[in-house]
Amino acid sequence: MSEDSVRPGGSSPRQPELRASDADREQLAEELRAHAVAGRIDTDELEERLQSTYAARTLGELDELRRDLPATPEQLALSIRERRSQLVRRTIQETGGSTGLFAVCTAIWIFSGASGFFWPIFVVIGVIGLLVRNLWDLYGPAADLDAAEARLERKRHQDRDERDSHAGHRERQLDRHAEHRARQAERRAERYERRIERRDRRDR
């Protein structure tokens, strides 16, 4: 796990130029006291870093004071909670996107004549499978956040490929219908011309 992923503020890297709040300073002060208890820094260095902490103006200055210290168990727990929450939101978003894909597939099936096996059901089965597997990886006894994130990435790429494929299928269908209508119009025009020719011959 990278340093940015265990720093306060979630799994996204912090912007060092942003102004620090009192809560940010107090959080670092608590971390420094925990490191002093663990013996990583002595009393004099603790006092020095605490003074710099309360004088810091930006997040970058605070991060510099903790740069040579490992993440505390509290930081790791916070990072895992925030990452899990983010993955849950992504899972819900992917599920919603797949619901839209199911609606598109169903519309294509109906537009194609609604005959044969109802193949859009496979989209629903895939959504349920993704939801169950991700919830197990996120909250199961052997939680694996990396596996859940990798599965979401694969699902996102798969959905994009399927949307492109269905869009191409729809486009080909529209082209075939347009060609069919054009041929029908040509045949009607030919029949009309033949009727005109027969009438002209009768009139002569």
Secondary structure, 3 states (H helix, E strand, C coil): CCCHHHCCCCCCCCCCCCECCHHHHHHHHHHHHHHHHCCCCCHHHHHHHHHHHHHCCEHHHHHHHHCCCCCCHHHHHHHHHHHHHHHHHHHHHHHHHHHHHHHHHHHHHHHCCCCCCCCCHHHHHHHHHHHHHHHHHHHCCCCCHHHHHHHHHHHHHHHHHHHHHHHHHHHHHHHHHHHHHHHHHHHHHHHHHHHHHHHHHHHC
